[in-house]
Amino acid sequence: MSQKRILYLSRGGSVGGSQRQLLYLIQNLDRQLYEPFVMYLKEGKFASILQQLQVNSLFYPLHSWRKFKSALHRYFDAEQIVRYARENQISIVHSSDLWLSSYMLWVARRLKAPSVLHVRTPICNKKDVRKHKCDRADLIIAISTRVVQNLVEAGIRPDKIVQVDDGVDLELFKPQGNGNTLARDLPVSTDFLVGIVGRISESKRQLDFVKAAELVVKSCCKRVCFLIIGPRYSETYFRKLEKYVGSNGLVDKVFFTGESDDMPQVLSSLDILVSLSGGSVMFEAMACGTPVISAGFTSPKDSVHIQNEKTGLLVPSHSTSDLAGAMIRLIEDEALRKIIGRRARNWAVRNLSHHEMVRKTLQAYAQLLNKNN
């Protein structure tokens, strides 16, 4: 097969879950078969890494496709991408962000090229499918069994979907024995660090995390600090969090660290990672041997990698008291923390290598291209 060129559409900006997975893919493509081109919306760490990797890339701050006031601008933007794609003889258009699906479809249709849509969050109903035009993509990559099930239930044909779980660089994300550097940077002394990672926005549910932290502080005799790690995505939501922390006596217990450039060190320094919205950060923490609490996102029967009381703790409800109870349980049970951390690392090594994610994605590309020939 002659070399094919792939245009990736990405949000860009900081290196969150979707950006890190895309970087894994780009770095490990078989360059005899595929050459990557990346169009991204926001400058930041992601763009800097692309430049270091000498990847062909284009910064273009697209207008939102669905906003009425952007109706004319979006077509101009789309045609600019089409021109860039034609100049570079693109063979596949792959959107790593659900919110860029309309641009992906426009460009792919104009090029008469196959389209690939990455879906990283459950699509719960047919309304969401129509909004993101998921059914029009030639191929959908779903990152979990639950996402596959939701897509099928929402009306997507199963033959359009391939499951490719997110992966982890196991050499980068691993247990580190150089002490708790995060604790040393805090203005107070602490016995435990519990963290939540992700951009600060309502979808990441940091307020629920803070409310659970308040319950832990009131019920637990150990000194525990709680870290909110990630860039500000919504200033309004950030101010709401700050106000809650200040109004409930948590100023010396809850800390906003901002975005980190060294996530392996951060995750290794945490005693517990809390995830309230899923994402590959859970797998990265597992690879670091850090116990994970996944709450309000999936049920024990649907979760594959976070196996309750084996490779993590699962809290199926959205209750902050249930989340607080899970935190307290791990804080007070050192043996359970250690065994979960050890099992999580072993599971990650066996099942979550980013090389397997790349292999499955390339296999999906090959099948798609063969189908369209």
Secondary structure, 3 states (H helix, E strand, C coil): CCCEEEEEEEEECCCCHHHHHHHHHHHHCCCCCEEEEEEEEECCHHHHHHHHCCCEEEECCCCCCCCHHHHHHHHHHHHHHHHHHHHCCCCEEEECCHHHHHHHHHHHHHHCCCEEEEECCCCCCHHHHHHHCHHHCCEEEECCHHHHHHHHHCCCCHHHEEECCCCECCCCCCCCCCCCHHHHCCCCCCCEEEEEECCECHHHCHHHHHHHHHHHHHHCCCCEEEEEECCECCHHHHHHHHHHHHHCCCCCCEEEEECCCCHHHHHHHCCEEEECCCCCHHHHHHHCCCCEEEECCCCCCCCCCCCECCCEEEECCCCHHHHHHHHHHHHHCHHHHHHHHHHHHHHHHHHCEHHHHHHHHHHHHHHHHHHHC
